[in-house]
Amino acid sequence: MQETISISNNKALSSTFPNPPKPHFPLPPHHDFPSLSPHKTPKFPSLSSKTNTPLPPKPSPTPDLPSDFHRKILYLDSIGIDFLSVINSHPQIISTPLADLKSTVDFISSVGFTTLEFQRLVGMCPEILTSKLADIVPIFTFLIREAKINGSDLKRVINKRPRLLACSVKNRLRPTLYFLQTIGIAEVNKHTNLLTSSVEEKLIPRIEYFERIGFSRRESTAMFRRFPQLFCYSIESNFEPKFDYFVVEMGRDLKELQEFPQYFSFSLENRIKPRHQSCVEKGVCFPLPVLLKTKDAQFYDRLEVCCNSSMPVKASPLWCTNCDINSI
């Protein structure tokens, strides 16, 4: 009932005011908000590679090239040499150019050394790896022309003493050769291991030691000429203890050492002392060559024979005759 009344009232009003004026509201200033437009879908940045905003170009990938240090490790490993062990014993290898290293290896291989032989050379003397080719070639020339080493013996000589390839011809090899020849060692090619020794630091001090213990300069050089390996022995750990035992315990004459300098090549504890004490117990005295050079079985057999046959005392003129080294 109320709705009917309402409608009728509306009609009445409509007839009274046929066209009521529409209220006028001023429009707000125009703003372009596309995102608020009902007819347009909102736009979001695309995740695809194609965007409206240009991106900076990606850097082109560069190949992972190995450094010179890395290439050096790989090269030495390819010839069977442990780079880290070489660094520990000879750090200069780090600064050696790879090209120089390859030149040295190629040259040594070209003169006949196998890979295994080269590995052994480097193991004994890693300085070879840092030696330049311009320094190594003159060494081979020196060994053949001046040291008079046969070409067929060259590998054997170097394998025995690899340090030859790390020595300067001018500052070490040639001065030592001249010194050895000066004191009368003519066949230096049989004692090439001495060529790496310093004349001032090693050779001369050993000759001077023998002068201090009672030999003349001439007698001393004669001992080294007779037995050049004396130059290889230490004064402190070899000469001094053995000479003290020779004089104090054995009571021998210096002339015996002059005639048999090989005495210093025998072990004090394992050869000299035991045999001397055996002779003392039996009351006999052998010449140094018989005492030391004879094999154990032959020595003790001879000792028994000499005891049973009344071995003459040292002062007897028959002392050296009955125990002639050539009869052993």
C-alpha positions in Angstrom: 0.0 0.0 0.0 2.8 2.3 0.8 4.6 1.4 -2.4 1.6 2.4 -4.4 1.3 5.7 -2.7 4.9 6.4 -3.3 4.6 5.7 -7.0 1.5 7.9 -7.3 3.2 10.7 -5.4 6.1 10.4 -7.8 3.9 10.7 -10.8 2.2 13.7 -9.3 5.5 15.4 -8.7 6.5 14.5 -12.3 3.4 16.2 -13.7 4.0 19.2 -11.6 7.7 19.5 -12.6 7.9 18.0 -16.1 11.7 18.5 -16.6 13.5 19.1 -13.4 16.9 20.7 -13.9 20.0 18.4 -13.4 22.4 19.6 -10.9 25.7 20.8 -12.4 28.9 19.8 -10.7 32.2 21.1 -12.1 34.4 18.4 -13.5 37.8 17.9 -11.8 40.9 18.7 -13.8 41.7 16.1 -16.4 44.5 13.6 -15.5 45.6 10.8 -17.6 45.7 7.7 -15.5 45.7 4.9 -17.9 45.9 2.4 -15.1 42.6 3.6 -13.8 40.9 3.5 -17.1 38.2 0.8 -17.1 38.8 0.0 -20.7 42.6 -0.7 -20.5 44.3 -3.7 -18.8 47.1 -2.8 -16.5 50.6 -3.3 -18.0 53.4 -4.9 -16.0 57.0 -5.2 -16.9 57.5 -8.3 -19.0 59.8 -11.1 -17.9 60.8 -12.0 -21.4 64.1 -11.0 -22.9 62.3 -8.4 -25.1 61.8 -5.3 -23.0 61.2 -1.8 -23.8 64.2 -0.6 -21.7 67.4 -1.7 -23.4 69.8 -3.7 -21.1 73.6 -3.3 -21.1 75.2 -6.0 -23.3 76.6 -9.0 -21.5 80.3 -9.4 -21.7 81.4 -12.1 -24.1 82.8 -15.2 -22.3 86.6 -15.3 -22.5 88.4 -18.7 -22.6 90.0 -19.8 -19.3 93.6 -19.7 -20.6 96.1 -21.2 -18.2 98.8 -18.9 -16.8 102.5 -19.4 -17.4 102.8 -20.9 -13.9 100.0 -23.3 -14.7 101.5 -24.3 -18.0 104.9 -24.8 -16.3 103.3 -27.2 -13.9 101.6 -29.1 -16.7 104.8 -29.3 -18.8 106.9 -30.7 -15.9 104.2 -33.1 -15.1 104.2 -34.3 -18.7 107.9 -35.3 -18.3 107.4 -36.9 -14.9 108.8 -34.2 -12.7 106.9 -33.1 -9.6 106.7 -29.3 -9.7 106.0 -28.9 -5.9 109.0 -31.0 -4.9 111.3 -29.0 -7.2 110.0 -25.7 -5.7 110.9 -27.0 -2.2 114.4 -27.7 -3.2 114.9 -25.0 -5.7 112.4 -22.1 -5.6 114.1 -20.3 -8.5 112.1 -22.5 -10.8 109.1 -20.2 -10.2 110.7 -17.3 -12.1 112.2 -19.4 -14.8 110.4 -18.7 -18.2 108.7 -21.8 -19.6 110.5 -21.2 -23.0 113.9 -21.5 -21.3 112.9 -24.6 -19.4 111.7 -26.3 -22.6 114.9 -25.4 -24.4 117.0 -26.9 -21.7 115.0 -30.1 -21.6 115.0 -30.4 -25.4 118.7 -30.0 -25.6 119.5 -32.6 -22.9 117.2 -35.0 -24.6 118.8 -34.4 -27.9 122.2 -35.6 -26.6 120.8 -38.9 -25.7 119.4 -38.7 -22.2 116.1 -40.6 -21.6 113.2 -39.2 -19.7 114.0 -41.4 -16.7 117.7 -40.3 -16.8 116.6 -36.7 -16.9 114.3 -37.2 -14.0 117.2 -38.6 -12.0 119.4 -35.7 -13.0 116.8 -33.2 -11.8 116.3 -35.1 -8.6 120.0 -34.9 -7.7 120.5 -31.4 -9.0 117.3 -29.4 -9.6 119.4 -26.3 -10.6 119.6 -27.9 -14.0 116.1 -26.8 -14.7 116.9 -23.2 -14.3 120.1 -23.3 -16.3 119.9 -21.5 -19.6 120.8 -23.2 -22.8 123.5 -20.7 -23.5 125.2 -21.9 -20.3 124.7 -25.6 -20.8 126.1 -26.0 -24.3 129.6 -24.7 -23.3 129.7 -27.3 -20.5 129.4 -30.1 -23.0 132.1 -28.5 -25.2 134.4 -28.1 -22.2 134.0 -31.7 -21.0 134.9 -33.0 -24.4 137.6 -30.6 -25.5 139.3 -29.5 -22.3 138.6 -32.3 -19.8 139.2 -34.9 -22.6 136.1 -36.9 -21.9 135.2 -39.3 -24.7 131.8 -38.7 -26.3 130.8 -42.2 -25.5 131.5 -41.6 -21.8 129.7 -38.2 -21.6 126.4 -39.6 -20.4 128.1 -41.8 -17.8 130.1 -38.9 -16.4 127.1 -36.6 -16.2 124.9 -39.3 -14.7 127.5 -39.8 -12.0 127.9 -36.1 -11.3 124.8 -34.1 -12.5 126.0 -30.9 -10.9 128.4 -30.6 -13.8 125.5 -29.2 -15.8 124.8 -26.4 -13.2 128.4 -25.1 -12.9 129.9 -22.2 -14.7 132.8 -23.1 -17.1 134.5 -19.8 -16.5 134.1 -19.5 -12.8 134.3 -23.1 -11.6 135.0 -26.0 -14.1 138.0 -24.5 -15.9 139.8 -23.1 -12.8 139.4 -26.4 -11.0 140.7 -28.3 -14.1 143.8 -26.1 -14.2 144.5 -26.6 -10.5 144.2 -30.3 -10.6 146.6 -30.4 -13.6 149.0 -28.1 -11.8 149.5 -30.5 -8.8 150.1 -33.3 -11.2 146.8 -35.1 -11.8 147.1 -35.6 -15.5 144.1 -37.8 -16.2 141.4 -35.5 -14.8 138.9 -37.3 -17.0 139.0 -40.1 -14.5 138.1 -37.8 -11.6 135.5 -35.5 -13.2 133.5 -35.4 -10.0 136.2 -33.1 -8.6 135.6 -30.5 -11.3 132.6 -29.1 -9.5 134.7 -28.4 -6.3 135.8 -24.9 -5.4 139.6 -24.5 -5.5 139.6 -21.9 -2.7 136.9 -23.4 -0.5 137.5 -27.1 -0.8 140.7 -28.2 -2.6 143.4 -26.0 -1.1 142.1 -26.3 2.6 142.5 -30.1 2.4 146.1 -29.8 1.2 146.8 -27.3 3.9 145.4 -29.7 6.6 148.0 -32.3 5.7 150.7 -29.6 6.0 149.5 -28.8 9.5 149.7 -32.4 10.7 153.4 -32.8 9.6 153.6 -33.3 5.9 155.5 -30.9 3.6 153.8 -29.2 0.7 155.4 -31.5 -1.7 154.5 -34.6 0.3 150.9 -33.4 0.7 150.4 -32.8 -3.0 152.0 -36.2 -3.7 149.3 -37.8 -1.5 146.5 -36.1 -3.4 148.1 -36.9 -6.7 148.3 -40.6 -5.7 144.8 -40.7 -4.4 142.7 -37.7 -5.7 139.6 -38.9 -3.9 141.1 -37.4 -0.7 139.6 -34.1 -1.9 136.1 -35.5 -1.4 136.5 -36.3 2.3 135.6 -33.9 5.2 138.3 -32.6 7.4 136.2 -32.6 10.5 134.4 -35.9 10.2 137.0 -37.9 8.3 140.6 -36.6 8.4 140.7 -35.5 12.1 139.3 -38.6 13.8 141.1 -41.1 11.6 144.4 -39.3 11.9 144.1 -39.1 15.7 143.4 -42.8 15.9 146.3 -43.6 13.5 148.8 -41.6 15.7 147.4 -42.2 19.2 146.0 -45.7 19.2 147.9 -47.3 16.3 151.2 -45.5 16.9 152.1 -45.6 13.3 154.5 -43.5 11.3 153.4 -40.7 9.0 155.4 -42.3 6.2 152.8 -45.0 6.0 150.0 -42.5 5.4 152.2 -40.9 2.7 152.5 -44.3 1.0 148.9 -45.3 1.5 146.6 -42.3 1.7 143.7 -44.7 0.9 143.7 -45.2 4.6 141.2 -42.3 4.9 138.7 -44.1 2.6 138.0 -46.9 5.1 135.4 -46.8 7.9 137.0 -46.0 11.2 134.3 -47.9 13.2 133.7 -50.8 10.9 137.1 -51.5 9.4 140.1 -49.7 11.0 139.3 -50.1 14.7 138.1 -53.8 14.6 141.1 -55.0 12.5 143.7 -53.0 14.5 142.3 -54.4 17.7 142.4 -58.0 16.3 146.0 -57.5 15.4 146.8 -56.1 18.9 145.2 -59.1 20.5 147.3 -61.5 18.4 150.4 -59.4 18.8 151.0 -58.8 15.1 151.2 -55.6 13.0 150.2 -55.7 9.3 151.1 -53.0 6.7 148.2 -50.7 6.1 147.3 -52.2 2.7 147.1 -55.7 4.2 145.3 -54.4 7.3 142.6 -52.6 5.4 142.2 -53.8 1.8 141.9 -57.5 2.4 138.4 -59.0 2.6 137.3 -60.2 6.0 137.7 -63.9 5.5 141.1 -63.5 3.9 142.2 -61.1 6.6 141.4 -63.3 9.5 142.8 -66.4 7.8 146.1 -64.5 7.2 146.0 -63.3 10.8 145.9 -66.9 12.0 148.6 -68.0 9.6 150.9 -65.2 10.8 150.2 -66.1 14.4 151.0 -69.8 13.9 154.1 -69.0 12.0 155.6 -66.6 14.5 154.8 -63.3 12.7 157.8 -61.0 13.0 157.4 -57.8 15.0 157.1 -54.4 13.2 160.8 -53.6 13.8 161.9 -56.7 12.0 163.1 -56.3 8.4 160.9 -59.2 7.5 157.8 -57.5 8.7 156.6 -56.3 5.3 158.1 -59.2 3.4 156.0 -62.0 5.0 152.8 -60.0 4.6 153.2 -58.7 1.1 150.0 -57.3 -0.2 150.6 -58.8 -3.7 150.5 -62.3 -2.1 147.0 -61.9 -0.9 
